[in-house]
Amino acid sequence: MSQKKFEEIKKANQAAAKKLVEEHFSSSSEEEGDEDLEGKRGKIVANTFITYTTQTDGDVRELERTKQYVNEAFQAGAMTCLICIASVKRNQAVWSCSGCFCIFHMPCIQKWAKDSQFLVSSLTDDDFGKRDYPWPCPKCRFEYKRSDTPSRYYCYCGKVEDPPLDPWLVPHSCGQVCERDFKPPCGHKCLLLCHPGPCPPCPKMVTTTCFCRKAKPIPRRCSAKEWSCQLPCGRKLLCGQHKCENPCHAGSCPPCPRVSRQKCVCGKQVAERSCASPLWHCDQVCGKTLPCGNHTCEQVCHVGACGECPRSGKRFCPCQKSKFSLPCTEDVPTCGDSCDKVLECGIHRCSQRCHRGPCETCRQEVEKHCRCGKHTKRMPCHKSYLCETKCVKMRDCQKHQCRRKTFFSGSCYPCPETVDVKCNCGHTKVTVPCGRERTTRPPKCKEQCSRPPTCHHTSQEKHRCHFGSCPPCHQPCQKVLEKCGHLCPAPCHDQALIKQTGRHQPTGPWEQHSEPVFIQTALPCPPCQVPIPMECLGKHEVSPLPCHAVGPYSCKRMCGRTLDCQNHTCKKECHKVTEIDSCTTKNKLPCGHRCKEMCHPGACPFNCNQKVKLRCPCKRIKKELQCSKVRENQISIECDTTCKEMKRKASEIKEAEAKAALEEEKRRQQAELEAFENRLKGRRKKNRKRDEVAVELTLWQKYKYCLLPVCAVVVLVFAWCIAHDGD
């Protein structure tokens, strides 16, 4: 009965596990469904614009931009405000640029507009807030007026203020028809629902003809209503002689590419010119008789009529005060009034009567100051007063005075003196105006530097003339070394720069260093590196050593000399030999033990006296015997009756323990089954009587926990006694 219930419970648990697995797979399929939802959303957007993609010869770039903006509006986190670099959420107030259609947070664009206007006004004047300074879009730099600064949150089409969040609509959309005018305007309006980005091309169907209007009108999309039939244009060009040969095109025809003989505008000369510029002017005077019949046109080749005679009608007298009506053949007489024209001095007026020709020079006497302002004199107005005082200003060279007799306005003339700018040795020079030597670099000299050497060498390396100190000497030192007598091969080190140590540290940035950081001093010669052949201590090799390190050395190899036993070699590292060492190495015998005698020639004796321990298979009995006897007789120790009895008792104890463990496991499983059945029933009945099964236990099950320690102590005592009897 219990087994049957156990099987039923097992089947119920398996069914519950199967249901859990199915629910797990269904949830994973829902996650995959999210990806399918994205794909379906893309198909919906594509189907929305499918009517626009069937247009002919239209520009679909704006359509692709609209699709991109709509897709980004549906995707969470796809739109980013370029001012704060944060995602634009569905429930946040936004503003869209009308130039690039980029979307920004409303507070961000308001602060951007205010900061931009303040920056422009701070660079121009201090009337911030009075003038209407523009502010640019952060992305496309499209300029807006101050009055265009957004203050309220509208949908994309601008119909609804603060559009409510609707999960079935594009975020920030009112859901109404857009109705914005297409760009460029065509008379139609956008029929999509309120959407981000630019409006797509106009999808209306209209009947239009080609550019040259030779083909029959055909129905086309309004956004692509202009089309070419590809036939020759045939319209007459501006030259009036040829026709346009280009295929049917928009706009005016290009200039005529041909060349023809064209007359000038006055018709006196003919020349071959491009038909694109048929109007041209020659350099001859017109010469046509004017309507008066007395004079000819004095204009150079011109277009149109020559006009009236310039001497006809009322004419002014030379002073422009009186008018006379005379024939064009007569000259205008003088009026007799004073001329009164302003003279060349710009101060006085002409006192002569009305006269022809230029006025005379001003002869009125005035008191004039010389240019330096030190002297005054009365003299005619048309003359300039120049005194004899010499200019004491310094010329631009700041070395010589100007010394000009008449003072003049403006700066003094440049100094006429010249100065030679020389190299260090004086062989090469360049001549410059006086005062320019301060900014002129000395010329490069090709002569050799003639300064004496500053090191111990008798002559320095050849180099050209220069300013400043000579470069460091790179010649070999060649000093005789005291210890070995070799010459120093290192570069000259008499003037090496050495950083000073132990200098006084400044207490702050205001304290200046009183001593230079680097000083120039002579360094000692480096150790001699001349190679000297030397033999190692063990006389294995001869190696070159630097002169400064010459001496006995070890090559780190094994010594390898034959020891006095003549059987082995020295295994020490290369060393100096004073006397041959005695060999302490012991050979191994065939049994594995070492020979007890000193290293000797010949074979070792075979009688090994080393003690060897032997044990019985159960490891209870042990004996020590000589190694030679064990190998000769092949002696082995067998277990006795005591060993066998102990083995039998141990086996019985092991079987009893295994049987007790099995009984305990069965009892534990029965208790678990009963507890499981009680939990399954839900609650236990109060007056229910449980059937108790009395199980009679054996003597071993009752007293096994007391007998086991006693048996173990008896076995151990018995084994100890046997072991000591054997010894």
VMD Tcl script that draws the C-alpha trace (Angstrom):
set ca {
  {0.00 0.00 0.00}
  {2.80 2.38 0.91}
  {4.66 1.57 -2.30}
  {1.55 2.37 -4.34}
  {1.20 5.78 -2.68}
  {4.87 6.45 -3.24}
  {4.47 5.78 -6.99}
  {1.46 8.11 -7.19}
  {3.36 10.91 -5.49}
  {6.31 10.32 -7.82}
  {4.06 10.67 -10.90}
  {2.56 13.93 -9.49}
  {6.02 15.40 -8.96}
  {7.09 14.46 -12.50}
  {3.96 16.16 -13.91}
  {4.72 19.34 -11.91}
  {8.33 19.37 -13.17}
  {7.15 18.93 -16.78}
  {4.74 21.85 -16.39}
  {7.53 24.04 -14.98}
  {9.76 23.23 -17.97}
  {6.96 24.06 -20.42}
  {6.37 27.43 -18.71}
  {10.09 28.18 -18.97}
  {10.12 27.50 -22.72}
  {6.97 29.58 -23.22}
  {8.62 32.57 -21.47}
  {11.70 32.23 -23.69}
  {9.46 32.13 -26.73}
  {7.91 35.41 -25.55}
  {11.36 36.96 -25.47}
  {11.89 35.77 -29.01}
  {8.49 37.29 -29.76}
  {9.87 40.68 -28.75}
  {12.36 40.39 -31.58}
  {9.52 39.41 -33.90}
  {7.64 42.50 -32.66}
  {10.55 44.69 -33.73}
  {10.47 43.05 -37.15}
  {6.70 43.56 -37.43}
  {7.11 47.20 -36.41}
  {9.64 47.67 -39.22}
  {7.20 46.07 -41.68}
  {4.42 48.43 -40.54}
  {6.64 51.48 -41.13}
  {7.69 50.10 -44.52}
  {4.06 49.52 -45.53}
  {3.23 53.09 -44.46}
  {5.72 54.52 -46.95}
  {5.20 51.98 -49.74}
  {3.03 54.39 -51.72}
  {5.87 56.91 -51.72}
  {8.46 54.44 -53.03}
  {6.50 53.80 -56.23}
  {7.14 57.31 -57.53}
  {9.04 57.85 -60.78}
  {12.33 59.76 -61.04}
  {11.87 61.27 -57.58}
  {14.38 62.12 -54.86}
  {13.83 59.63 -52.01}
  {16.45 61.08 -49.65}
  {13.88 63.07 -47.65}
  {11.67 59.95 -47.52}
  {14.54 57.90 -46.02}
  {15.16 60.63 -43.46}
  {11.48 60.58 -42.43}
  {11.56 56.78 -42.04}
  {14.72 57.02 -39.95}
  {13.22 59.63 -37.59}
  {10.02 57.57 -37.17}
  {12.01 54.40 -36.40}
  {14.18 56.23 -33.85}
  {11.07 57.71 -32.19}
  {9.68 54.21 -31.58}
  {12.94 52.83 -30.14}
  {13.58 53.62 -26.47}
  {16.87 55.47 -25.99}
  {17.46 55.99 -29.73}
  {16.97 59.78 -29.61}
  {19.64 61.73 -27.70}
  {19.69 65.42 -26.77}
  {22.96 66.80 -28.18}
  {23.14 69.46 -25.44}
  {22.99 67.33 -22.29}
  {23.95 64.02 -24.04}
  {21.03 62.21 -22.39}
  {18.25 60.07 -23.84}
  {14.98 61.79 -24.78}
  {12.16 60.01 -22.95}
  {8.56 59.72 -24.10}
  {7.13 61.85 -21.27}
  {9.60 64.77 -21.52}
  {8.90 68.13 -23.19}
  {10.94 68.49 -26.39}
  {11.64 70.95 -29.23}
  {12.43 70.02 -32.85}
  {14.66 72.13 -35.14}
  {12.95 73.12 -38.38}
  {16.24 72.93 -40.28}
  {17.72 69.54 -39.32}
  {14.70 68.17 -37.33}
  {16.99 67.22 -34.43}
  {15.14 66.86 -31.09}
  {16.28 68.54 -27.84}
  {14.94 68.77 -24.30}
  {12.89 71.95 -23.84}
  {14.93 73.25 -20.82}
  {18.19 72.47 -22.66}
  {17.30 74.42 -25.83}
  {15.97 77.35 -23.80}
  {19.23 77.63 -21.85}
  {21.23 77.20 -25.09}
  {19.34 80.08 -26.77}
  {19.79 82.38 -23.78}
  {23.51 81.62 -23.42}
  {24.11 82.09 -27.17}
  {22.43 85.52 -27.18}
  {24.36 86.60 -24.08}
  {27.66 85.49 -25.65}
  {27.01 87.45 -28.85}
  {25.95 90.57 -26.97}
  {28.96 90.42 -24.65}
  {31.27 90.47 -27.67}
  {29.51 93.40 -29.38}
  {27.96 95.79 -26.87}
  {26.40 96.02 -23.42}
  {22.72 96.32 -24.41}
  {21.83 92.69 -23.72}
  {18.08 92.26 -23.83}
  {17.43 95.26 -26.09}
  {18.50 94.05 -29.53}
  {17.18 90.93 -31.24}
  {20.32 88.81 -31.44}
  {19.99 85.47 -33.27}
  {20.84 82.09 -31.76}
  {21.89 78.96 -33.73}
  {20.72 75.34 -33.65}
  {23.36 73.25 -31.79}
  {23.55 70.77 -34.67}
  {22.94 72.49 -38.06}
  {23.68 76.10 -36.92}
  {20.40 77.29 -38.48}
  {19.79 80.77 -37.01}
  {16.62 81.70 -35.12}
  {15.46 85.09 -33.93}
  {15.17 85.92 -30.26}
  {11.40 85.85 -30.63}
  {11.64 82.25 -31.92}
  {13.00 80.97 -28.60}
  {10.67 78.07 -27.64}
  {8.60 78.64 -24.53}
  {5.90 75.98 -24.89}
  {5.87 72.28 -25.74}
  {4.03 71.45 -28.98}
  {3.60 68.31 -31.07}
  {5.58 67.87 -34.30}
  {2.94 69.55 -36.51}
  {2.38 72.39 -34.01}
  {-1.39 71.91 -33.56}
  {-1.55 70.61 -29.97}
  {0.19 72.07 -26.93}
  {1.50 69.58 -24.36}
  {0.43 66.47 -26.35}
  {-0.58 63.62 -23.98}
  {1.44 60.40 -23.89}
  {-0.35 57.73 -25.95}
  {1.24 54.23 -26.28}
  {-0.49 53.79 -29.66}
  {1.05 56.92 -31.20}
  {4.54 58.13 -32.05}
  {6.02 59.80 -28.92}
  {5.39 63.60 -28.83}
  {2.77 63.26 -31.63}
  {-0.84 64.48 -31.46}
  {-2.13 61.73 -33.78}
  {-3.78 64.18 -36.19}
  {-3.00 64.66 -39.89}
  {0.23 66.63 -40.31}
  {-1.08 69.14 -42.95}
  {2.25 70.92 -43.18}
  {3.13 72.46 -46.57}
  {5.60 70.46 -48.63}
  {9.05 71.87 -49.32}
  {9.42 73.13 -51.99}
  {5.79 74.28 -51.92}
  {3.57 72.64 -54.53}
  {0.11 73.60 -53.24}
  {-0.46 70.28 -51.42}
  {-0.09 69.32 -47.76}
  {1.37 66.31 -45.94}
  {-1.21 63.57 -45.29}
  {0.78 61.52 -42.77}
  {-0.14 61.58 -39.10}
  {1.82 64.04 -36.95}
  {5.40 62.73 -37.31}
  {9.04 63.67 -36.57}
  {11.54 64.59 -39.26}
  {10.89 66.13 -42.68}
  {7.71 65.51 -44.61}
  {8.11 62.93 -47.42}
  {7.90 63.99 -51.08}
  {4.41 64.91 -52.26}
  {2.60 61.72 -53.43}
  {-0.25 63.46 -55.30}
  {-0.75 62.54 -58.97}
  {-0.75 65.42 -61.46}
  {-0.74 65.56 -65.26}
  {2.26 67.49 -66.62}
  {4.22 67.79 -69.82}
  {8.01 67.82 -70.30}
  {10.31 70.82 -70.06}
  {10.22 71.61 -73.79}
  {6.44 70.91 -73.94}
  {6.75 68.76 -77.06}
  {5.58 65.51 -75.47}
  {2.01 64.73 -74.46}
  {1.07 65.34 -70.79}
  {1.29 62.22 -68.60}
  {0.27 61.54 -64.96}
  {3.20 61.72 -62.52}
  {3.86 62.20 -58.83}
  {3.72 65.85 -57.80}
  {7.19 65.59 -56.23}
  {8.56 64.44 -59.62}
  {6.26 66.33 -61.95}
  {9.13 67.92 -63.87}
  {10.56 65.48 -66.43}
  {12.51 65.41 -69.68}
  {11.46 63.72 -72.90}
  {15.14 63.55 -73.97}
  {14.34 65.07 -77.40}
  {16.38 68.05 -78.68}
  {15.25 71.30 -77.08}
  {15.04 73.32 -80.38}
  {14.50 76.72 -78.74}
  {16.23 79.69 -80.45}
  {19.30 80.91 -78.57}
  {20.11 84.51 -77.65}
  {22.34 84.91 -80.71}
  {19.21 84.71 -82.87}
  {20.91 82.44 -85.42}
  {21.14 78.97 -83.86}
  {18.88 76.63 -81.88}
  {19.55 74.70 -78.64}
  {20.74 71.17 -79.39}
  {20.73 69.89 -75.78}
  {18.15 67.29 -74.69}
  {14.93 68.56 -73.14}
  {16.01 70.40 -69.98}
  {14.79 72.70 -67.20}
  {15.47 76.41 -67.03}
  {16.94 78.65 -69.71}
  {19.13 77.31 -72.50}
  {22.92 77.52 -72.11}
  {24.90 80.10 -74.12}
  {25.48 79.32 -77.78}
  {28.78 77.44 -78.16}
  {29.36 78.50 -81.81}
  {31.46 81.33 -83.30}
  {30.21 83.82 -85.92}
  {31.08 87.22 -87.37}
  {29.48 89.92 -85.22}
  {29.27 93.70 -85.72}
  {30.02 96.10 -82.92}
  {27.14 98.10 -81.45}
  {27.93 101.11 -83.68}
  {28.28 98.89 -86.77}
  {31.67 100.21 -87.90}
  {33.71 97.06 -87.25}
  {33.11 93.31 -87.77}
  {34.95 90.50 -85.90}
  {34.65 86.77 -85.24}
  {33.24 86.33 -81.76}
  {31.35 83.77 -79.70}
  {27.61 83.74 -80.33}
  {27.12 83.78 -76.57}
  {28.35 87.44 -76.43}
  {27.11 89.16 -79.60}
  {27.20 92.71 -78.13}
  {30.63 94.34 -78.11}
  {32.12 97.84 -78.35}
  {34.92 99.02 -80.61}
  {37.32 101.88 -79.71}
  {36.19 104.39 -82.36}
  {34.29 107.60 -81.76}
  {30.69 107.48 -82.93}
  {30.95 110.62 -85.19}
  {27.29 110.67 -86.15}
  {25.76 114.09 -86.87}
  {23.65 115.30 -83.98}
  {20.08 116.60 -84.51}
  {21.38 120.19 -84.47}
  {23.17 119.52 -87.76}
  {26.25 121.47 -86.65}
  {28.08 119.05 -84.38}
  {28.91 115.31 -84.30}
  {28.62 112.71 -81.50}
  {31.83 112.51 -79.48}
  {30.91 109.32 -77.55}
  {32.87 106.09 -78.12}
  {30.95 103.20 -79.81}
  {27.64 103.05 -77.95}
  {24.15 101.55 -78.05}
  {21.06 103.58 -78.92}
  {20.59 107.14 -80.12}
  {23.30 109.74 -79.70}
  {20.96 112.17 -77.94}
  {20.61 115.95 -78.19}
  {23.48 118.34 -78.82}
  {25.13 119.19 -75.48}
  {25.24 122.91 -76.53}
  {21.52 123.17 -77.17}
  {19.02 124.67 -74.73}
  {19.83 127.04 -71.83}
  {23.49 127.08 -70.80}
  {25.27 128.55 -67.74}
  {28.02 131.13 -67.86}
  {31.51 130.04 -66.66}
  {30.73 131.10 -63.04}
  {27.42 129.17 -63.11}
  {25.40 132.22 -61.97}
  {23.53 133.18 -65.18}
  {21.73 131.23 -67.95}
  {21.61 132.10 -71.65}
  {19.46 130.75 -74.51}
  {21.76 130.77 -77.53}
  {22.24 128.74 -80.69}
  {24.62 125.82 -80.34}
  {27.04 127.55 -82.71}
  {27.61 130.46 -80.30}
  {29.66 130.36 -77.09}
  {28.12 131.49 -73.77}
  {29.39 134.99 -72.83}
  {30.63 135.98 -69.39}
  {28.09 137.56 -67.06}
  {30.29 140.28 -65.57}
  {29.71 139.18 -62.00}
  {32.56 138.06 -59.72}
  {33.78 134.50 -60.19}
  {33.60 133.61 -56.43}
  {34.83 130.04 -56.95}
  {36.87 128.43 -54.13}
  {40.59 128.53 -54.96}
  {43.05 125.66 -54.62}
  {43.97 126.75 -51.08}
  {40.43 125.78 -50.01}
  {40.13 128.99 -47.92}
  {39.74 131.99 -50.23}
  {37.56 132.62 -53.29}
  {38.41 133.96 -56.73}
  {37.98 137.79 -56.87}
  {38.11 138.08 -60.68}
  {35.12 138.68 -62.85}
  {33.37 135.72 -64.51}
  {35.98 134.19 -66.79}
  {36.71 131.10 -68.78}
  {39.49 128.66 -67.85}
  {40.99 127.91 -64.41}
  {41.22 130.50 -61.65}
  {44.61 131.99 -60.78}
  {46.64 131.05 -57.72}
  {45.72 132.61 -54.36}
  {47.90 135.68 -53.74}
  {46.38 136.96 -50.50}
  {48.89 137.51 -47.69}
  {48.37 135.52 -44.54}
  {50.38 134.88 -41.40}
  {51.83 131.37 -41.57}
  {53.58 129.17 -39.04}
  {56.50 127.00 -40.00}
  {56.02 123.24 -39.64}
  {57.92 123.05 -36.38}
  {55.75 125.83 -34.94}
  {58.67 127.97 -33.74}
  {58.43 130.83 -36.30}
  {55.65 132.92 -37.97}
  {55.72 135.08 -41.13}
  {53.34 136.96 -43.44}
  {53.51 135.63 -46.98}
  {51.28 134.71 -49.98}
  {48.74 131.98 -49.26}
  {49.90 129.70 -52.07}
  {53.46 129.49 -50.71}
  {54.57 127.20 -47.88}
  {56.72 128.50 -45.03}
  {59.83 126.39 -44.29}
  {62.15 127.64 -41.55}
  {65.91 126.99 -41.23}
  {65.72 125.12 -37.92}
  {67.30 121.67 -38.06}
  {65.37 118.64 -36.82}
  {66.76 117.28 -33.56}
  {64.68 114.09 -33.49}
  {66.52 110.78 -33.36}
  {66.22 108.62 -36.42}
  {64.90 105.07 -36.20}
  {68.43 103.82 -35.47}
  {68.33 105.75 -32.15}
  {71.97 106.81 -32.74}
  {71.89 109.76 -35.14}
  {69.77 112.93 -35.30}
  {67.65 113.86 -38.31}
  {69.42 117.30 -38.86}
  {67.19 118.32 -41.76}
  {66.99 122.12 -42.19}
  {63.26 122.45 -42.85}
  {60.97 120.82 -40.40}
  {58.56 118.36 -41.98}
  {55.43 116.54 -40.98}
  {55.47 112.87 -40.21}
  {58.41 110.70 -39.17}
  {62.03 111.38 -40.02}
  {63.78 109.72 -42.92}
  {65.58 106.43 -42.19}
  {69.21 106.74 -41.16}
  {71.48 106.77 -44.25}
  {74.44 105.32 -42.32}
  {75.43 101.65 -42.64}
  {76.92 99.21 -40.11}
  {78.88 95.99 -40.63}
  {77.62 92.90 -38.81}
  {80.55 90.50 -38.46}
  {81.04 86.91 -37.42}
  {83.05 86.01 -34.32}
  {86.41 85.94 -36.05}
  {85.66 89.02 -38.20}
  {86.44 87.45 -41.58}
  {82.81 87.45 -42.79}
  {80.55 90.49 -42.60}
  {77.24 91.83 -43.92}
  {76.40 95.53 -44.32}
  {73.00 96.70 -43.01}
  {71.41 100.13 -42.40}
  {72.27 101.76 -39.11}
  {70.05 100.43 -36.31}
  {69.27 97.19 -38.12}
  {72.24 95.44 -36.58}
  {70.20 94.75 -33.44}
  {67.80 92.48 -35.33}
  {70.17 91.10 -37.97}
  {71.69 87.69 -37.32}
  {75.46 87.48 -37.84}
  {76.48 85.83 -41.12}
  {77.61 82.22 -41.26}
  {81.37 82.05 -41.54}
  {83.12 79.25 -43.46}
  {86.49 79.88 -41.81}
  {87.87 77.40 -39.25}
  {87.60 78.28 -35.55}
  {90.96 79.64 -34.36}
  {90.41 79.45 -30.59}
  {93.00 77.47 -28.57}
  {91.87 74.12 -27.13}
  {90.62 74.09 -23.54}
  {91.55 70.44 -22.86}
  {94.95 68.69 -22.66}
  {95.17 68.17 -26.46}
  {97.56 70.35 -28.43}
  {94.93 71.07 -31.12}
  {91.16 70.89 -31.19}
  {88.85 69.25 -33.70}
  {88.23 71.29 -36.84}
  {84.96 73.22 -36.85}
  {83.70 76.46 -38.32}
  {83.70 79.89 -36.73}
  {80.92 80.32 -34.17}
  {79.71 82.34 -31.23}
  {79.69 81.05 -27.67}
  {81.81 78.25 -26.26}
  {83.35 75.58 -28.50}
  {81.66 72.18 -28.70}
  {82.99 69.40 -26.43}
  {86.18 67.67 -27.60}
  {85.58 64.16 -28.98}
  {89.21 63.21 -29.66}
  {90.60 60.08 -27.93}
  {92.04 60.90 -24.52}
  {95.41 59.08 -25.15}
  {96.65 59.69 -21.61}
  {99.08 57.04 -20.24}
  {97.39 54.98 -17.52}
  {99.51 54.73 -14.35}
  {98.82 51.08 -13.40}
  {99.29 49.36 -16.78}
  {100.94 51.93 -19.07}
  {98.30 51.64 -21.81}
  {96.81 54.69 -23.54}
  {93.25 55.75 -22.60}
  {90.99 55.15 -25.68}
  {87.90 56.94 -24.28}
  {86.73 60.31 -25.71}
  {88.20 63.39 -24.08}
  {86.68 63.91 -20.63}
  {88.48 67.03 -19.44}
  {85.32 69.18 -19.58}
  {82.41 66.93 -18.60}
  {79.18 68.41 -17.24}
  {78.45 67.02 -13.77}
  {75.29 67.70 -11.74}
  {76.12 69.14 -8.35}
  {75.07 67.15 -5.30}
  {74.41 68.41 -1.80}
  {73.30 71.82 -3.05}
  {71.27 74.13 -0.85}
  {67.55 73.55 -1.43}
  {65.46 76.75 -1.87}
  {62.84 77.42 0.79}
  {60.32 78.69 -1.77}
  {59.85 79.78 -5.39}
  {61.00 83.30 -4.54}
  {64.51 82.11 -3.61}
  {66.87 81.92 -6.59}
  {69.67 79.41 -7.03}
  {73.02 81.00 -6.30}
  {75.07 78.16 -7.81}
  {74.78 76.47 -11.20}
  {73.08 73.06 -11.28}
  {75.75 71.60 -13.58}
  {79.47 72.28 -13.34}
  {82.24 71.56 -15.83}
  {85.01 69.38 -14.45}
  {87.58 66.77 -15.54}
  {86.70 63.11 -14.96}
  {89.26 60.38 -14.22}
  {90.11 57.95 -16.98}
  {87.87 54.85 -17.03}
  {89.36 51.43 -16.17}
  {91.62 50.00 -18.86}
  {89.75 47.70 -21.24}
  {92.72 46.36 -23.23}
  {92.21 42.55 -23.55}
  {94.91 40.42 -21.88}
  {94.89 36.59 -22.45}
  {94.64 34.69 -19.12}
  {94.39 30.97 -18.29}
  {91.72 29.78 -15.82}
  {92.63 28.13 -12.46}
  {91.87 24.66 -13.76}
  {93.79 25.33 -17.01}
  {90.75 24.53 -19.13}
  {90.78 27.64 -21.38}
  {92.58 30.90 -22.18}
  {90.23 33.92 -22.35}
  {90.91 37.64 -22.90}
  {90.20 39.69 -19.79}
  {90.10 43.51 -19.44}
  {93.41 44.86 -18.28}
  {91.96 46.23 -15.02}
  {90.46 42.79 -14.14}
  {93.50 40.60 -14.93}
  {94.02 37.87 -12.28}
  {93.27 34.23 -11.43}
  {89.69 33.32 -12.32}
  {87.44 30.29 -12.48}
  {85.77 29.31 -15.76}
  {82.85 27.76 -13.77}
  {83.34 24.38 -15.46}
  {83.70 21.02 -13.68}
  {87.32 20.36 -12.67}
  {87.50 16.91 -14.35}
  {90.93 15.86 -12.99}
  {91.44 12.11 -12.24}
  {91.43 11.38 -8.53}
  {94.01 9.13 -6.77}
  {91.64 6.16 -6.97}
  {91.96 6.30 -10.76}
  {88.24 5.44 -10.98}
  {86.60 8.87 -10.67}
  {87.16 12.51 -11.67}
  {86.90 15.70 -9.59}
  {83.40 17.17 -9.79}
  {84.16 20.48 -8.09}
  {83.98 23.83 -9.90}
  {87.18 24.97 -11.65}
  {89.73 25.64 -8.84}
  {93.41 25.95 -8.11}
  {95.04 22.53 -7.44}
  {97.49 22.27 -4.54}
  {97.42 18.45 -4.03}
  {95.36 15.66 -5.48}
  {92.26 14.97 -3.34}
  {91.44 11.50 -2.10}
  {88.32 9.88 -3.48}
  {85.51 9.24 -0.98}
  {82.99 7.97 -3.50}
  {81.43 4.54 -2.67}
  {80.40 2.20 -5.49}
  {76.96 0.59 -5.60}
  {76.68 -3.24 -5.21}
  {74.26 -5.31 -7.36}
  {71.83 -5.48 -4.42}
  {71.53 -1.66 -4.36}
  {73.59 -1.00 -1.21}
  {76.92 0.89 -1.29}
  {80.30 -0.71 -0.73}
  {81.52 -0.06 2.85}
  {85.20 0.09 1.86}
  {87.13 3.08 0.50}
  {87.22 3.64 -3.27}
  {89.54 0.95 -4.65}
  {90.54 -0.50 -8.01}
  {88.80 -3.64 -9.24}
  {85.39 -5.11 -8.43}
  {83.79 -4.72 -5.00}
  {83.29 -7.83 -2.78}
  {79.82 -9.38 -3.16}
  {79.24 -10.32 0.52}
  {76.84 -7.50 1.53}
  {76.38 -7.51 5.37}
  {73.67 -4.83 5.37}
  {70.67 -5.79 7.58}
  {67.37 -6.19 5.68}
  {63.91 -6.38 7.31}
  {61.44 -9.03 6.11}
  {57.70 -9.20 7.04}
  {54.90 -11.68 6.59}
  {52.03 -10.84 4.16}
  {49.85 -9.44 7.00}
  {52.80 -7.31 8.22}
  {52.53 -8.71 11.78}
  {55.75 -10.82 11.90}
  {59.08 -9.14 11.05}
  {62.75 -10.29 11.10}
  {66.16 -8.70 10.23}
  {68.58 -10.78 8.07}
  {71.83 -10.15 6.15}
  {71.36 -8.92 2.59}
  {73.67 -11.60 1.14}
  {71.75 -14.45 2.82}
  {68.40 -13.12 1.68}
  {69.59 -12.90 -1.95}
  {71.21 -16.37 -1.86}
  {68.41 -18.40 -0.20}
  {65.41 -16.33 -1.24}
  {64.07 -16.49 2.36}
  {60.43 -15.46 2.93}
  {58.27 -15.28 6.13}
  {54.81 -16.84 6.11}
  {51.82 -15.97 8.36}
  {51.20 -18.34 11.35}
  {47.88 -19.53 12.89}
  {47.61 -16.42 15.06}
  {47.73 -14.20 11.99}
  {45.02 -16.28 10.31}
  {42.79 -16.15 13.43}
  {43.14 -12.39 13.69}
  {42.29 -12.03 9.99}
  {39.14 -14.17 10.44}
  {37.93 -12.14 13.45}
  {38.51 -8.87 11.62}
  {36.44 -10.16 8.67}
  {33.56 -11.10 11.01}
  {33.58 -7.68 12.63}
  {33.51 -5.99 9.20}
  {30.53 -8.11 8.05}
  {28.64 -7.33 11.29}
  {29.22 -3.61 10.84}
  {27.99 -3.76 7.20}
  {24.82 -5.66 8.26}
  {24.12 -3.15 11.06}
  {24.56 -0.24 8.65}
  {22.11 -1.85 6.17}
  {19.49 -2.30 8.92}
  {19.93 1.31 10.00}
  {19.49 2.54 6.40}
  {16.24 0.53 6.03}
  {14.90 1.98 9.27}
  {15.73 5.54 8.16}
  {14.00 5.04 4.79}
  {10.86 3.64 6.56}
  {10.77 6.69 8.85}
  {11.10 9.06 5.87}
  {8.26 7.28 4.02}
  {5.94 7.53 7.03}
  {6.74 11.22 7.51}
  {6.06 11.87 3.80}
  {2.67 10.09 4.03}
  {1.72 12.17 7.08}
  {2.57 15.42 5.23}
  {0.48 14.27 2.24}
  {-2.68 13.71 4.33}
  {-2.51 17.34 5.50}
  {-3.43 16.79 9.11}
  {-3.40 13.92 11.51}
  {-6.63 12.55 12.97}
  {-6.82 12.87 16.76}
  {-8.24 9.46 17.80}
  {-6.53 7.42 15.09}
  {-4.62 4.43 16.39}
  {-1.44 3.49 14.70}
  {-0.63 -0.14 14.18}
  {2.64 -0.87 15.87}
  {4.76 -3.68 14.64}
  {6.94 -5.18 17.34}
  {10.28 -6.26 16.01}
  {12.39 -8.49 18.21}
  {16.06 -7.47 18.20}
  {18.97 -9.92 18.33}
  {21.58 -9.94 21.12}
  {24.17 -8.44 18.73}
  {21.80 -5.54 17.79}
  {21.07 -4.84 21.47}
  {24.69 -4.92 22.78}
  {26.81 -4.19 19.65}
  {27.84 -0.74 20.82}
  {29.19 -2.20 24.07}
  {30.87 -5.26 22.56}
  {32.74 -3.49 19.76}
  {35.20 -1.52 22.00}
  {35.85 -4.62 24.18}
  {36.66 -6.80 21.16}
  {38.99 -4.16 19.72}
  {40.97 -3.93 23.02}
  {41.29 -7.73 23.22}
  {42.60 -7.97 19.64}
  {45.19 -5.22 20.20}
  {46.50 -6.86 23.43}
  {46.72 -10.22 21.72}
  {48.66 -8.77 18.79}
  {51.11 -6.94 21.08}
  {51.87 -10.13 23.01}
  {52.56 -12.11 19.84}
  {54.85 -9.41 18.49}
  {56.99 -9.38 21.64}
  {57.21 -13.18 21.70}
  {58.66 -13.11 18.18}
  {61.36 -10.61 19.17}
}
mol new
graphics top color blue
foreach p $ca { graphics top sphere $p radius 0.5 }
foreach p [lrange $ca 0 end-1] q [lrange $ca 1 end] { graphics top cylinder $p $q radius 0.2 }
display resetview
